Amino acid sequence: MLRKLAVFAVVVAAGTVVLARPGDQKDVIKEPTKMAAKESAGPLNFTVKSIDGKDVNLADYRGKVVLFVNVASRCGLTPQYKGLQALYDKYKDDGLVVIGFPANNFAGQEPGTNEEIQQFCTSKYNVTFPMMSKISVAGQDKHPLYKFLTEGGAGQEFKNEVEWNFAKFLVDRNGNVIARFSAKTKPEEPQVGAAVEKALNAEVASR
């Protein structure tokens, strides 16, 4: 009777517990906000490392629409890189930034070094959107940005562990999370483009 309850639980190294499969997360989409996020809170109040090891203050992206995606090179969903690049190419001049965060939390599908990941992304998918250094997006060593995104800081409607590679969080021009798309939701699906366009067309709150 209970055998179905643990079918998708997988324990991996470094204390990371994977409790989901691709597609368990439902897409959640809100209207763009009219108020800026507080300076002391919000997903843009974090500093991360670029894939070549430089400090990146996410606050530099204030006023942009930002799509955070945890990525992996050996996943069945890896071809989503193509869709992410196409989305970035289509809307970057209007203010969209796609940011990739390599993570090895799910079935060991991102085992490479930052250098290997960067080479793979550029040679295989011609990625030009910003890529950050490898982080953890789940488990005991979860990066503070992803703690914020998945543990209620971004809003209770978005509170849930990252379910797999290529989960997506959309941040509006005012620095607030307004959408979360399932790992299985492809970047080219209509709801993603519609949410991006709506966010790009929304006004920026005065500071």
Backbone as CSV, one residue per row, in Angstrom:
resi,resn,N_x,N_y,N_z,CA_x,CA_y,CA_z,C_x,C_y,C_z
1,MET,0.806,-1.222,0.000,0.000,0.000,0.000,0.834,1.265,0.000
2,LEU,1.989,1.167,0.645,2.816,2.368,0.770,3.936,2.420,-0.253
3,ARG,4.010,1.451,-1.125,5.177,1.356,-1.998,5.290,2.525,-2.968
4,LYS,4.180,3.191,-3.300,4.232,4.309,-4.233,4.800,5.574,-3.608
5,LEU,4.821,5.650,-2.280,5.186,6.890,-1.607,6.645,7.247,-1.778
6,ALA,7.505,6.253,-1.976,8.943,6.523,-2.017,9.562,6.213,-3.359
7,VAL,8.742,6.050,-4.375,9.258,5.637,-5.675,10.272,6.609,-6.224
8,PHE,10.048,7.907,-5.998,10.896,8.908,-6.624,11.899,9.530,-5.660
9,ALA,12.092,8.959,-4.495,13.064,9.491,-3.550,14.427,8.887,-3.853
10,VAL,15.415,9.740,-4.057,16.765,9.296,-4.369,17.732,10.083,-3.503
11,VAL,18.627,9.398,-2.798,19.606,10.076,-1.963,20.939,10.075,-2.690
12,VAL,21.547,11.260,-2.788,22.823,11.377,-3.470,23.840,11.996,-2.535
13,ALA,25.058,12.250,-3.078,26.173,12.709,-2.250,25.909,14.068,-1.645
14,ALA,26.717,14.417,-0.652,26.721,15.725,0.010,25.402,16.022,0.700
15,GLY,24.666,14.984,1.086,23.447,15.196,1.840,22.268,15.660,1.024
16,THR,22.378,15.671,-0.286,21.294,16.133,-1.118,20.243,15.040,-1.253
17,VAL,18.990,15.389,-1.033,17.904,14.443,-1.192,17.013,14.911,-2.336
18,VAL,16.877,14.089,-3.341,16.023,14.393,-4.473,14.666,13.763,-4.207
19,LEU,13.611,14.561,-4.160,12.297,14.063,-3.785,11.284,14.210,-4.900
20,ALA,11.736,14.415,-6.100,10.773,14.651,-7.164,11.286,14.139,-8.482
21,ARG,10.428,14.121,-9.448,10.761,13.775,-10.818,10.376,14.963,-11.692
22,PRO,10.875,15.044,-12.912,10.495,16.151,-13.772,8.985,16.208,-13.956
23,GLY,8.423,17.402,-13.759,7.006,17.591,-14.032,6.120,17.613,-12.806
24,ASP,6.642,17.256,-11.609,5.806,17.293,-10.418,5.399,18.720,-10.058
25,GLN,6.256,19.673,-10.324,5.966,21.073,-10.039,4.998,21.626,-11.080
26,LYS,3.964,22.299,-10.624,3.017,22.953,-11.522,3.497,24.368,-11.821
27,ASP,3.236,24.832,-13.033,3.554,26.211,-13.369,2.703,27.151,-12.520
28,VAL,3.339,28.200,-11.994,2.644,29.221,-11.214,3.003,30.575,-11.815
29,ILE,1.999,31.344,-12.197,2.242,32.622,-12.866,1.398,33.713,-12.214
30,LYS,2.044,34.807,-11.847,1.359,35.967,-11.276,1.490,37.155,-12.219
31,GLU,0.706,38.173,-11.951,0.845,39.424,-12.691,2.137,40.130,-12.268
32,PRO,2.799,40.856,-13.167,3.961,41.655,-12.769,3.583,42.620,-11.643
33,THR,4.516,42.863,-10.760,4.244,43.711,-9.607,4.372,45.186,-9.958
34,LYS,3.760,46.030,-9.126,3.835,47.481,-9.320,4.764,48.137,-8.310
35,MET,5.283,47.326,-7.391,6.174,47.845,-6.359,7.503,47.130,-6.414
36,ALA,8.560,47.859,-6.127,9.892,47.268,-6.103,10.066,46.399,-4.867
37,ALA,10.840,45.336,-5.001,11.161,44.495,-3.852,11.976,45.289,-2.848
38,LYS,11.840,44.949,-1.574,12.626,45.616,-0.544,14.101,45.322,-0.770
39,GLU,14.925,46.299,-0.471,16.363,46.128,-0.668,16.919,44.989,0.178
40,SER,16.284,44.715,1.311,16.796,43.677,2.200,16.283,42.282,1.831
41,ALA,15.407,42.212,0.825,14.847,40.927,0.413,14.647,40.934,-1.090
42,GLY,14.570,39.765,-1.651,14.374,39.665,-3.088,15.502,38.882,-3.734
43,PRO,15.239,38.235,-4.844,16.245,37.377,-5.475,17.417,38.129,-6.078
44,LEU,17.290,39.437,-6.238,18.397,40.203,-6.807,19.320,40.772,-5.736
45,ASN,19.086,40.418,-4.494,19.936,40.885,-3.405,20.985,39.846,-3.009
46,PHE,21.448,39.104,-3.986,22.464,38.090,-3.741,23.649,38.315,-4.677
47,THR,24.820,37.883,-4.232,26.017,37.890,-5.068,26.388,36.451,-5.378
48,VAL,26.651,36.171,-6.625,27.010,34.824,-7.069,28.326,34.907,-7.835
49,LYS,28.819,33.780,-8.274,30.038,33.727,-9.071,29.689,33.396,-10.521
50,SER,30.301,34.084,-11.452,30.140,33.736,-12.857,30.857,32.419,-13.113
51,ILE,30.619,31.827,-14.257,31.211,30.530,-14.553,32.732,30.608,-14.670
52,ASP,33.249,31.828,-14.881,34.707,31.993,-14.898,35.233,32.585,-13.593
53,GLY,34.409,32.526,-12.529,34.889,32.817,-11.182,34.818,34.254,-10.725
54,LYS,34.162,35.124,-11.458,34.057,36.529,-11.069,32.791,36.768,-10.250
55,ASP,32.872,37.709,-9.306,31.688,38.072,-8.521,30.652,38.738,-9.411
56,VAL,29.409,38.309,-9.253,28.294,38.905,-9.987,27.258,39.351,-8.965
57,ASN,27.035,40.661,-8.877,26.008,41.207,-8.003,24.701,41.209,-8.793
58,LEU,23.760,40.376,-8.390,22.515,40.270,-9.136,21.725,41.577,-9.121
59,ALA,22.052,42.472,-8.201,21.397,43.783,-8.177,21.674,44.572,-9.452
60,ASP,22.733,44.208,-10.157,23.032,44.885,-11.425,21.947,44.631,-12.466
61,TYR,21.098,43.641,-12.229,20.032,43.321,-13.170,18.697,43.966,-12.804
62,ARG,18.699,44.840,-11.811,17.461,45.559,-11.479,16.982,46.340,-12.704
63,GLY,15.697,46.311,-12.932,15.136,46.963,-14.108,15.033,46.044,-15.306
64,LYS,15.646,44.853,-15.222,15.547,43.833,-16.256,14.500,42.795,-15.838
65,VAL,14.088,41.983,-16.775,13.315,40.784,-16.471,14.302,39.628,-16.497
66,VAL,14.337,38.847,-15.423,15.374,37.820,-15.261,14.733,36.438,-15.143
67,LEU,15.279,35.485,-15.874,14.838,34.094,-15.783,15.980,33.264,-15.220
68,PHE,15.813,32.752,-13.994,16.787,31.865,-13.370,16.465,30.422,-13.760
69,VAL,17.487,29.672,-14.178,17.294,28.276,-14.570,18.454,27.440,-14.042
70,ASN,18.154,26.369,-13.307,19.224,25.438,-12.923,19.406,24.431,-14.052
71,VAL,20.619,24.321,-14.546,20.885,23.589,-15.784,21.799,22.389,-15.543
72,ALA,21.808,21.480,-16.515,22.669,20.297,-16.443,22.991,19.831,-17.857
73,SER,24.156,19.225,-18.019,24.672,18.863,-19.340,24.319,17.450,-19.793
74,ARG,23.895,16.589,-18.855,23.661,15.182,-19.202,22.256,14.741,-18.830
75,CYS,21.312,15.585,-19.064,19.921,15.346,-18.686,19.081,15.186,-19.947
76,GLY,17.990,14.463,-19.830,17.082,14.370,-20.950,16.485,15.707,-21.332
77,LEU,16.539,16.667,-20.410,16.011,18.012,-20.659,17.082,18.984,-21.144
78,THR,18.317,18.531,-21.275,19.415,19.405,-21.691,19.137,20.145,-23.004
79,PRO,18.424,19.554,-23.971,18.108,20.310,-25.192,17.316,21.596,-24.952
80,GLN,16.815,21.798,-23.728,16.155,23.067,-23.419,17.118,24.244,-23.540
81,TYR,18.423,23.979,-23.517,19.383,25.058,-23.752,19.055,25.792,-25.059
82,LYS,18.659,25.043,-26.075,18.340,25.652,-27.366,17.179,26.624,-27.239
83,GLY,16.137,26.209,-26.526,14.990,27.079,-26.319,15.303,28.278,-25.456
84,LEU,16.142,28.075,-24.450,16.538,29.192,-23.584,17.323,30.232,-24.378
85,GLN,18.227,29.768,-25.238,19.006,30.690,-26.049,18.096,31.437,-27.025
86,ALA,17.129,30.734,-27.613,16.197,31.381,-28.542,15.357,32.435,-27.821
87,LEU,14.920,32.121,-26.607,14.147,33.081,-25.814,14.984,34.313,-25.513
88,TYR,16.225,34.093,-25.122,17.146,35.199,-24.826,17.388,36.049,-26.073
89,ASP,17.645,35.402,-27.198,17.886,36.148,-28.439,16.681,36.997,-28.827
90,LYS,15.485,36.460,-28.609,14.265,37.161,-29.020,13.993,38.404,-28.184
91,TYR,14.293,38.317,-26.865,13.859,39.380,-25.961,14.991,40.150,-25.267
92,LYS,16.237,39.795,-25.523,17.321,40.441,-24.780,17.379,41.942,-25.022
93,ASP,17.081,42.375,-26.241,17.118,43.809,-26.527,15.974,44.556,-25.856
94,ASP,14.950,43.822,-25.421,13.826,44.425,-24.711,14.026,44.412,-23.200
95,GLY,15.074,43.692,-22.741,15.369,43.709,-21.315,15.343,42.369,-20.616
96,LEU,15.274,41.257,-21.355,15.305,39.940,-20.716,16.732,39.460,-20.523
97,VAL,16.994,38.881,-19.349,18.264,38.213,-19.073,17.957,36.793,-18.606
98,VAL,18.515,35.813,-19.274,18.447,34.416,-18.827,19.741,34.119,-18.098
99,ILE,19.648,33.527,-16.910,20.842,33.200,-16.130,20.827,31.719,-15.800
100,GLY,21.858,30.995,-16.242,21.960,29.565,-15.991,22.818,29.256,-14.780
101,PHE,22.318,28.372,-13.933,23.047,27.914,-12.748,23.274,26.410,-12.848
102,PRO,24.460,25.969,-13.286,24.734,24.527,-13.317,24.635,23.926,-11.917
103,ALA,23.996,22.761,-11.828,23.843,22.099,-10.536,23.856,20.590,-10.751
104,ASN,24.493,19.875,-9.837,24.661,18.425,-9.950,23.771,17.672,-8.971
105,ASN,22.643,18.273,-8.590,21.804,17.694,-7.551,20.954,16.517,-8.001
106,PHE,20.749,16.378,-9.291,19.767,15.406,-9.755,20.419,14.331,-10.622
107,ALA,20.538,13.154,-10.034,21.075,11.969,-10.721,22.473,12.189,-11.282
108,GLY,23.246,13.106,-10.675,24.620,13.328,-11.106,24.741,13.776,-12.545
109,GLN,23.793,14.575,-13.018,23.740,14.919,-14.432,24.494,16.195,-14.805
110,GLU,25.217,16.789,-13.846,26.117,17.911,-14.143,27.426,17.686,-13.409
111,PRO,28.209,16.665,-13.832,29.421,16.293,-13.101,30.648,17.117,-13.445
112,GLY,30.607,17.887,-14.523,31.803,18.552,-15.023,32.251,19.749,-14.214
113,THR,33.438,20.233,-14.539,33.953,21.471,-13.945,33.286,22.657,-14.639
114,ASN,33.476,23.835,-14.064,32.936,25.036,-14.694,33.466,25.202,-16.113
115,GLU,34.750,24.914,-16.287,35.357,25.051,-17.613,34.731,24.076,-18.611
116,GLU,34.514,22.848,-18.163,33.904,21.843,-19.045,32.461,22.207,-19.383
117,ILE,31.745,22.720,-18.399,30.357,23.124,-18.630,30.288,24.276,-19.619
118,GLN,31.156,25.250,-19.439,31.173,26.404,-20.341,31.487,25.975,-21.773
119,GLN,32.460,25.079,-21.921,32.817,24.582,-23.246,31.650,23.838,-23.888
120,PHE,30.973,23.025,-23.105,29.826,22.276,-23.607,28.720,23.218,-24.075
121,CYS,28.401,24.207,-23.271,27.301,25.119,-23.594,27.577,25.926,-24.857
122,THR,28.793,26.384,-25.000,29.113,27.212,-26.155,29.270,26.382,-27.419
123,SER,29.869,25.210,-27.316,30.113,24.404,-28.512,28.869,23.657,-28.981
124,LYS,28.052,23.203,-28.036,26.883,22.387,-28.380,25.651,23.231,-28.665
125,TYR,25.454,24.316,-27.882,24.213,25.078,-27.990,24.426,26.571,-28.252
126,ASN,25.671,26.981,-28.457,25.968,28.391,-28.750,25.372,29.335,-27.712
127,VAL,25.490,28.956,-26.460,24.929,29.756,-25.371,25.684,31.068,-25.219
128,THR,24.949,32.158,-25.201,25.552,33.478,-24.966,24.950,34.173,-23.748
129,PHE,23.883,33.598,-23.177,23.324,34.229,-21.967,24.241,33.927,-20.782
130,PRO,24.173,34.727,-19.712,25.090,34.566,-18.580,24.971,33.192,-17.921
131,MET,26.121,32.573,-17.710,26.198,31.311,-16.991,27.000,31.533,-15.714
132,MET,26.505,30.983,-14.612,27.165,31.146,-13.327,27.927,29.881,-12.946
133,SER,28.744,29.992,-11.920,29.484,28.838,-11.422,28.524,27.797,-10.862
134,LYS,28.978,26.582,-10.856,28.195,25.457,-10.373,27.822,25.654,-8.902
135,ILE,26.550,25.436,-8.593,26.070,25.572,-7.223,25.199,24.371,-6.872
136,SER,24.705,24.350,-5.646,23.710,23.369,-5.240,22.367,24.083,-5.128
137,VAL,21.316,23.463,-5.664,19.987,24.069,-5.613,19.037,23.270,-4.717
138,ALA,19.563,22.259,-4.029,18.747,21.430,-3.141,19.636,20.806,-2.082
139,GLY,19.040,20.408,-0.971,19.800,19.715,0.063,20.431,20.643,1.080
140,GLN,21.291,20.082,1.908,21.876,20.808,3.025,22.796,21.935,2.583
141,ASP,23.389,21.809,1.402,24.311,22.835,0.918,23.670,23.739,-0.125
142,LYS,22.362,23.863,-0.096,21.637,24.696,-1.046,22.129,26.143,-0.984
143,HIS,22.352,26.737,-2.154,22.811,28.120,-2.233,21.750,29.052,-1.647
144,PRO,22.167,30.135,-0.964,21.204,31.074,-0.373,20.171,31.602,-1.359
145,LEU,20.558,31.823,-2.617,19.585,32.292,-3.606,18.456,31.284,-3.756
146,TYR,18.811,30.012,-3.831,17.782,28.994,-4.009,17.030,28.692,-2.719
147,LYS,17.638,28.950,-1.571,16.876,28.906,-0.321,15.773,29.949,-0.367
148,PHE,16.127,31.152,-0.836,15.132,32.215,-0.949,14.025,31.825,-1.921
149,LEU,14.404,31.293,-3.068,13.428,30.984,-4.110,12.475,29.857,-3.714
150,THR,12.978,28.874,-2.952,12.192,27.653,-2.721,11.646,27.495,-1.312
151,GLU,12.041,28.366,-0.391,11.634,28.173,1.005,10.712,29.273,1.515
152,GLY,10.066,29.996,0.606,9.057,30.955,1.012,9.422,32.405,0.835
153,GLY,10.714,32.702,0.641,11.117,34.097,0.485,10.515,34.752,-0.740
154,ALA,10.340,33.967,-1.800,9.790,34.487,-3.042,8.268,34.538,-3.029
155,GLY,7.648,33.967,-1.996,6.199,33.887,-1.894,5.775,32.457,-1.665
156,GLN,4.739,32.282,-0.877,4.296,30.934,-0.523,3.857,30.130,-1.734
157,GLU,3.355,30.813,-2.768,2.907,30.093,-3.956,4.055,29.450,-4.724
158,PHE,5.295,29.929,-4.467,6.467,29.368,-5.146,7.257,28.432,-4.240
159,LYS,6.794,28.245,-3.027,7.533,27.471,-2.032,7.448,25.980,-2.343
160,ASN,8.538,25.441,-2.780,8.639,24.008,-3.071,10.061,23.749,-3.551
161,GLU,10.616,22.598,-3.194,11.968,22.282,-3.631,12.045,22.223,-5.156
162,VAL,13.192,22.589,-5.696,13.426,22.399,-7.124,13.276,20.915,-7.420
163,GLU,12.470,20.602,-8.423,12.123,19.210,-8.669,13.093,18.476,-9.584
164,TRP,13.810,19.231,-10.441,14.718,18.582,-11.380,15.517,19.662,-12.105
165,ASN,16.379,19.247,-12.998,17.115,20.185,-13.832,16.141,20.973,-14.719
166,PHE,16.472,22.246,-14.933,15.736,23.144,-15.820,14.414,23.647,-15.237
167,ALA,14.330,23.745,-13.907,13.247,24.502,-13.288,13.523,25.987,-13.521
168,LYS,12.464,26.785,-13.608,12.625,28.178,-14.043,11.868,29.132,-13.122
169,PHE,12.536,30.215,-12.710,11.919,31.267,-11.910,12.035,32.583,-12.676
170,LEU,10.907,33.281,-12.845,10.892,34.545,-13.581,10.758,35.701,-12.611
171,VAL,11.636,36.686,-12.756,11.669,37.864,-11.889,11.332,39.090,-12.728
172,ASP,10.418,39.927,-12.238,10.012,41.085,-13.033,10.975,42.252,-12.875
173,ARG,10.679,43.343,-13.568,11.577,44.505,-13.557,11.715,45.127,-12.172
174,ASN,10.766,44.862,-11.290,10.810,45.417,-9.942,11.461,44.477,-8.931
175,GLY,12.061,43.365,-9.420,12.836,42.488,-8.551,12.031,41.471,-7.780
176,ASN,10.800,41.205,-8.221,9.947,40.242,-7.539,9.722,39.006,-8.409
177,VAL,9.695,37.829,-7.775,9.398,36.600,-8.497,7.926,36.610,-8.884
178,ILE,7.639,36.408,-10.163,6.247,36.428,-10.623,5.835,35.118,-11.305
179,ALA,6.771,34.208,-11.537,6.398,32.936,-12.157,7.415,31.866,-11.820
180,ARG,6.914,30.658,-11.741,7.767,29.476,-11.631,7.257,28.457,-12.640
181,PHE,8.160,28.000,-13.496,7.800,27.031,-14.522,8.456,25.689,-14.226
182,SER,7.703,24.652,-14.426,8.184,23.294,-14.203,9.420,22.994,-15.037
183,ALA,10.213,22.056,-14.553,11.379,21.595,-15.324,10.967,21.104,-16.704
184,LYS,9.808,20.492,-16.811,9.385,19.934,-18.090,8.754,20.981,-19.014
185,THR,8.476,22.178,-18.498,7.915,23.235,-19.343,9.018,23.820,-20.205
186,LYS,8.926,23.629,-21.498,9.970,24.084,-22.408,9.935,25.599,-22.558
187,PRO,11.098,26.220,-22.765,11.140,27.687,-22.904,10.285,28.210,-24.053
188,GLU,10.053,27.401,-25.076,9.277,27.854,-26.225,7.771,27.693,-26.047
189,GLU,7.331,27.143,-24.913,5.898,26.982,-24.704,5.232,28.350,-24.500
190,PRO,3.989,28.499,-24.963,3.335,29.817,-25.001,3.274,30.536,-23.662
191,GLN,3.057,29.795,-22.567,2.911,30.453,-21.284,4.202,31.131,-20.834
192,VAL,5.344,30.598,-21.267,6.622,31.220,-20.900,6.791,32.548,-21.642
193,GLY,6.618,32.530,-22.948,6.736,33.758,-23.729,5.736,34.806,-23.311
194,ALA,4.503,34.378,-23.003,3.475,35.328,-22.588,3.842,36.011,-21.276
195,ALA,4.363,35.231,-20.327,4.752,35.812,-19.034,5.932,36.760,-19.199
196,VAL,6.886,36.384,-20.041,8.044,37.249,-20.294,7.590,38.565,-20.933
197,GLU,6.741,38.478,-21.942,6.287,39.694,-22.625,5.509,40.602,-21.682
198,LYS,4.653,40.008,-20.862,3.884,40.815,-19.919,4.812,41.523,-18.935
199,ALA,5.838,40.803,-18.472,6.789,41.414,-17.537,7.609,42.515,-18.205
200,LEU,7.984,42.294,-19.449,8.761,43.305,-20.167,7.949,44.572,-20.407
201,ASN,6.649,44.423,-20.569,5.792,45.564,-20.865,5.288,46.286,-19.624
202,ALA,5.532,45.701,-18.454,5.071,46.325,-17.208,5.975,47.490,-16.826
203,GLU,5.435,48.406,-16.086,6.196,49.579,-15.675,7.157,49.252,-14.541
204,VAL,8.194,50.037,-14.463,9.173,49.907,-13.387,8.774,50.840,-12.258
205,ALA,8.742,50.338,-11.043,8.370,51.171,-9.893,9.414,52.237,-9.650
206,SER,8.968,53.412,-9.277,9.901,54.488,-8.923,10.535,54.176,-7.583
207,ARG,11.787,54.562,-7.424,12.520,54.265,-6.188,12.792,55.539,-5.406
